[in-house]
Amino acid sequence: MSFYDKLKALNIELPAVATPAAAYVMYVQSGNTVFLSGHIAKKDGKPWVGQLGKNISTEEGKLAARGVAIDLIATLQAACGGDLNRVQRIVKVMSLVNSTGDYTEQHLVTNGASELFGEIFGAQGVHARSAFGVAQIPLGACVEIELIAEIK
């Protein structure tokens, strides 16, 4: 089953690639490695604003991270010249979770993205990962995730 078949089976339609909100590009390729800039969580097309441990639950954060993963896959597709089948491996995910000082479930929030990468890319989606709690994210978003992938 191709990555596109898996997206279809999960009823996921990839959105248009986001445009940078500041002085950067959405991805850079060096050799066979693609580095995707951080993507923030969105709800109804706007930044999903909030803080874990204050006004967003872990389950909501997990959904936000899943949504970020979908946006990252759209950008990855653009980095692959429109063909996700060029993806060899999701190498690394770094997740920033806007959270209170006593919130400790950033890893569970980030599972929303990690699990989706596994569902779509299978063994090629298993990756190294970091999940951090931070005091704030641009535009007040609850989650920001960046990704490194190997492509052919």
MARLUM-286194 format. One record per atom (N, C-alpha, C): residue in three letters; x, y, z. Coordinates in steps of 0.2 Angstrom, whole numbers, padded with zeros to 4 digits, always signed. Layout:
! residues N
ALAXYZ/...
! end
This chain:
! residues 152
MET+0004-0006+0000/MET+0000+0000+0000/MET+0004+0006+0000/SER+0003+0011-0005/SER+0007+0017-0005/SER+0005+0022+0001/PHE+0010+0027+0002/PHE+0008+0032+0007/PHE+0002+0035+0005/TYR+0000+0036-0001/TYR-0006+0040-0003/TYR-0012+0035-0002/ASP-0011+0029-0002/ASP-0017+0024-0001/ASP-0018+0025+0007/LYS-0013+0025+0011/LYS-0014+0026+0018/LYS-0017+0032+0020/LEU-0015+0038+0017/LEU-0018+0044+0018/LEU-0026+0044+0016/LYS-0027+0041+0011/LYS-0034+0040+0009/LYS-0038+0036+0014/ALA-0035+0030+0016/ALA-0038+0026+0020/ALA-0040+0029+0027/LEU-0036+0034+0029/LEU-0037+0038+0035/LEU-0041+0044+0034/ASN-0043+0045+0028/ASN-0047+0050+0026/ASN-0044+0057+0027/ILE-0037+0057+0025/ILE-0033+0063+0026/ILE-0032+0066+0019/GLU-0034+0072+0018/GLU-0032+0076+0012/GLU-0027+0081+0014/LEU-0021+0081+0011/LEU-0016+0086+0013/LEU-0018+0093+0011/PRO-0016+0098+0015/PRO-0018+0105+0014/PRO-0013+0108+0009/ALA-0014+0114+0007/ALA-0009+0118+0004/ALA-0003+0119+0009/VAL+0003+0120+0006/VAL+0009+0121+0010/VAL+0008+0128+0013/ALA+0010+0128+0019/ALA+0009+0135+0023/ALA+0015+0139+0020/THR+0014+0146+0021/THR+0019+0151+0019/THR+0023+0153+0026/PRO+0029+0155+0025/PRO+0033+0157+0031/PRO+0030+0163+0034/ALA+0030+0163+0041/ALA+0027+0169+0044/ALA+0033+0174+0046/ALA+0039+0172+0044/ALA+0045+0177+0046/ALA+0050+0176+0041/ALA+0056+0177+0042/ALA+0062+0177+0038/ALA+0065+0170+0038/TYR+0062+0165+0034/TYR+0064+0158+0034/TYR+0060+0155+0028/VAL+0062+0149+0026/VAL+0059+0145+0021/VAL+0056+0139+0024/MET+0051+0136+0021/MET+0048+0130+0024/MET+0052+0124+0025/TYR+0057+0123+0020/TYR+0061+0117+0020/TYR+0068+0119+0017/VAL+0073+0115+0019/VAL+0079+0115+0015/VAL+0082+0108+0014/GLN+0084+0107+0008/GLN+0087+0100+0007/GLN+0094+0101+0007/SER+0098+0096+0010/SER+0105+0095+0010/SER+0107+0088+0008/GLY+0109+0087+0002/GLY+0110+0080+0000/GLY+0103+0076+0000/ASN+0102+0070+0004/ASN+0096+0067+0004/ASN+0092+0068+0010/THR+0094+0073+0014/THR+0091+0075+0020/THR+0087+0081+0019/VAL+0081+0081+0021/VAL+0076+0087+0021/VAL+0075+0089+0028/PHE+0076+0096+0029/PHE+0074+0099+0036/PHE+0068+0103+0035/LEU+0063+0102+0038/LEU+0057+0105+0038/LEU+0056+0110+0044/SER+0055+0117+0043/SER+0054+0122+0048/SER+0048+0120+0052/GLY+0048+0123+0058/GLY+0043+0121+0063/GLY+0036+0124+0060/HIS+0031+0119+0061/HIS+0024+0121+0059/HIS+0020+0121+0066/ILE+0016+0126+0066/ILE+0012+0127+0072/ILE+0005+0124+0071/ALA+0002+0122+0077/ALA-0005+0119+0077/ALA-0010+0125+0075/LYS-0015+0122+0071/LYS-0020+0127+0068/LYS-0027+0123+0070/LYS-0032+0128+0071/LYS-0039+0125+0072/LYS-0043+0130+0068/ASP-0047+0127+0064/ASP-0051+0131+0059/ASP-0047+0137+0055/GLY-0041+0134+0053/GLY-0037+0139+0049/GLY-0033+0144+0053/LYS-0033+0145+0059/LYS-0030+0150+0063/LYS-0026+0146+0068/PRO-0021+0150+0071/PRO-0016+0147+0076/PRO-0021+0144+0082/TRP-0019+0138+0084/TRP-0023+0134+0089/TRP-0020+0137+0096/VAL-0022+0142+0098/VAL-0019+0146+0104/VAL-0021+0142+0111/GLY-0016+0142+0115/GLY-0018+0139+0122/GLY-0012+0136+0125/GLN-0012+0134+0131/GLN-0007+0132+0135/GLN-0009+0125+0138/LEU-0005+0120+0137/LEU-0006+0113+0140/LEU-0005+0114+0148/GLY-0010+0111+0152/GLY-0009+0112+0159/GLY-0013+0118+0161/LYS-0016+0122+0157/LYS-0019+0128+0159/LYS-0026+0128+0156/ASN-0027+0128+0149/ASN-0033+0128+0146/ASN-0034+0123+0140/ILE-0029+0119+0139/ILE-0029+0114+0134/ILE-0027+0107+0137/SER-0031+0102+0136/SER-0030+0095+0139/SER-0025+0092+0135/THR-0022+0086+0138/THR-0017+0082+0134/THR-0020+0079+0128/GLU-0027+0077+0128/GLU-0030+0074+0122/GLU-0031+0079+0117/GLU-0032+0085+0119/GLU-0033+0091+0114/GLU-0026+0092+0111/GLY-0021+0092+0115/GLY-0014+0093+0113/GLY-0012+0088+0108/LYS-0014+0082+0109/LYS-0012+0076+0105/LYS-0016+0077+0098/LEU-0022+0080+0098/LEU-0025+0081+0092/LEU-0022+0087+0088/ALA-0020+0092+0092/ALA-0016+0097+0089/ALA-0010+0095+0085/ALA-0006+0091+0089/ALA+0000+0088+0086/ALA-0001+0084+0080/ARG-0006+0080+0080/ARG-0008+0076+0074/ARG-0010+0081+0068/GLY-0013+0086+0069/GLY-0014+0091+0064/GLY-0008+0094+0061/VAL-0003+0095+0066/VAL+0003+0098+0064/VAL+0007+0093+0059/ALA+0006+0087+0061/ALA+0009+0081+0057/ALA+0007+0081+0050/ILE+0000+0082+0049/ILE-0003+0082+0042/ILE+0000+0088+0038/ASP+0001+0094+0042/ASP+0004+0100+0038/ASP+0011+0098+0036/LEU+0015+0095+0041/LEU+0022+0093+0039/LEU+0022+0089+0033/ILE+0017+0084+0033/ILE+0017+0079+0027/ILE+0016+0083+0021/ALA+0012+0088+0021/ALA+0011+0092+0015/ALA+0017+0095+0013/THR+0021+0098+0018/THR+0027+0102+0016/THR+0032+0097+0014/LEU+0032+0091+0017/LEU+0037+0085+0015/LEU+0035+0083+0007/GLN+0029+0083+0006/GLN+0027+0081-0001/GLN+0030+0087-0006/ALA+0030+0093-0004/ALA+0032+0098-0008/ALA+0040+0097-0009/ALA+0043+0096-0003/ALA+0050+0095-0003/ALA+0053+0089-0008/CYS+0048+0084-0009/CYS+0049+0078-0013/CYS+0047+0079-0020/GLY+0046+0086-0022/GLY+0044+0087-0029/GLY+0037+0084-0030/GLY+0033+0084-0025/GLY+0026+0082-0026/GLY+0025+0074-0025/ASP+0030+0070-0023/ASP+0030+0063-0023/ASP+0032+0060-0016/LEU+0027+0059-0012/LEU+0029+0056-0005/LEU+0032+0050-0006/ASN+0031+0046-0011/ASN+0035+0040-0012/ASN+0042+0040-0012/ARG+0045+0046-0012/ARG+0052+0047-0012/ARG+0055+0047-0005/VAL+0050+0047+0000/VAL+0052+0047+0007/VAL+0055+0040+0009/GLN+0061+0041+0011/GLN+0065+0035+0013/GLN+0064+0033+0021/ARG+0064+0039+0025/ARG+0063+0038+0032/ARG+0061+0045+0035/ILE+0057+0045+0040/ILE+0056+0050+0045/ILE+0062+0049+0050/VAL+0067+0054+0050/VAL+0073+0053+0054/VAL+0072+0056+0061/LYS+0069+0062+0062/LYS+0069+0065+0068/LYS+0063+0070+0069/VAL+0060+0070+0074/VAL+0054+0075+0076/VAL+0056+0079+0082/MET+0055+0085+0082/MET+0056+0089+0088/MET+0050+0093+0089/SER+0047+0092+0095/SER+0041+0095+0097/SER+0041+0100+0103/LEU+0038+0106+0102/LEU+0038+0111+0107/LEU+0031+0112+0109/VAL+0030+0111+0116/VAL+0023+0111+0118/VAL+0022+0117+0123/ASN+0018+0121+0121/ASN+0017+0127+0125/ASN+0013+0125+0132/SER+0017+0125+0137/SER+0014+0122+0143/SER+0016+0125+0150/THR+0012+0124+0155/THR+0014+0127+0161/THR+0020+0124+0164/GLY+0023+0127+0169/GLY+0029+0124+0172/GLY+0028+0117+0176/ASP+0022+0116+0178/ASP+0021+0109+0181/ASP+0018+0104+0176/TYR+0017+0106+0170/TYR+0014+0101+0165/TYR+0020+0096+0163/THR+0019+0090+0163/THR+0024+0085+0162/THR+0022+0080+0156/GLU+0017+0081+0152/GLU+0015+0076+0147/GLU+0016+0078+0140/GLN+0021+0082+0139/GLN+0023+0084+0132/GLN+0024+0078+0128/HIS+0027+0073+0130/HIS+0028+0067+0127/HIS+0022+0063+0124/LEU+0017+0064+0128/LEU+0010+0061+0126/LEU+0007+0065+0121/VAL+0008+0072+0121/VAL+0005+0077+0116/VAL+0008+0075+0109/THR+0015+0074+0110/THR+0019+0073+0104/THR+0017+0067+0100/ASN+0015+0062+0104/ASN+0013+0055+0101/ASN+0007+0056+0096/GLY+0004+0062+0096/GLY-0001+0063+0091/GLY+0002+0064+0084/ALA+0008+0066+0084/ALA+0012+0067+0077/ALA+0015+0060+0076/SER+0019+0058+0081/SER+0023+0052+0080/SER+0019+0046+0078/GLU+0013+0045+0081/GLU+0008+0039+0079/GLU+0006+0040+0072/LEU+0004+0046+0070/LEU+0002+0047+0063/LEU+0008+0045+0058/PHE+0014+0048+0059/PHE+0019+0046+0055/PHE+0020+0038+0054/GLY+0019+0035+0060/GLY+0020+0028+0060/GLY+0014+0024+0056/GLU+0008+0027+0056/GLU+0002+0024+0052/GLU+0003+0025+0045/ILE+0006+0031+0043/ILE+0007+0033+0036/ILE+0013+0029+0033/PHE+0019+0030+0036/PHE+0025+0028+0033/PHE+0027+0021+0036/GLY+0024+0018+0040/GLY+0026+0012+0043/GLY+0032+0012+0046/ALA+0036+0007+0045/ALA+0043+0006+0048/ALA+0047+0012+0046/GLN+0046+0015+0040/GLN+0050+0021+0038/GLN+0048+0027+0042/GLY+0042+0027+0046/GLY+0040+0033+0050/GLY+0042+0033+0057/VAL+0046+0027+0059/VAL+0048+0027+0066/VAL+0054+0031+0066/HIS+0055+0036+0071/HIS+0060+0041+0071/HIS+0062+0042+0078/ALA+0068+0046+0078/ALA+0071+0049+0085/ALA+0066+0055+0086/ARG+0066+0057+0093/ARG+0062+0062+0094/ARG+0064+0066+0101/SER+0062+0072+0101/SER+0063+0076+0107/SER+0056+0080+0108/ALA+0054+0080+0114/ALA+0048+0084+0116/ALA+0049+0089+0122/PHE+0048+0095+0121/PHE+0050+0100+0126/PHE+0044+0104+0128/GLY+0044+0106+0134/GLY+0039+0110+0137/GLY+0042+0117+0136/VAL+0038+0122+0133/VAL+0041+0129+0133/VAL+0036+0134+0135/ALA+0038+0140+0137/ALA+0034+0145+0140/ALA+0029+0148+0135/GLN+0031+0148+0129/GLN+0027+0151+0124/GLN+0030+0149+0117/ILE+0025+0149+0112/ILE+0027+0148+0105/ILE+0024+0154+0101/PRO+0027+0155+0095/PRO+0024+0161+0091/PRO+0017+0160+0090/LEU+0014+0166+0090/LEU+0007+0167+0089/LEU+0002+0164+0095/GLY+0006+0162+0100/GLY+0002+0159+0106/GLY+0000+0151+0104/ALA+0002+0148+0099/ALA+0000+0141+0097/ALA+0002+0137+0103/CYS-0002+0131+0103/CYS-0001+0126+0109/CYS+0005+0121+0107/VAL+0006+0120+0101/VAL+0011+0115+0099/VAL+0015+0118+0092/GLU+0021+0116+0092/GLU+0025+0118+0086/GLU+0030+0112+0085/ILE+0030+0109+0079/ILE+0034+0103+0077/ILE+0038+0104+0071/GLU+0044+0102+0071/GLU+0049+0102+0065/GLU+0051+0095+0064/LEU+0053+0094+0058/LEU+0054+0087+0056/LEU+0061+0086+0051/ILE+0064+0081+0052/ILE+0070+0079+0047/ILE+0068+0073+0044/ALA+0069+0073+0037/ALA+0067+0066+0034/ALA+0073+0065+0029/GLU+0074+0059+0027/GLU+0078+0056+0022/GLU+0074+0055+0016/ILE+0076+0057+0010/ILE+0072+0056+0004/ILE+0077+0053-0002/LYS+0074+0050-0007/LYS+0078+0048-0012/LYS+0077+0052-0019/
! end
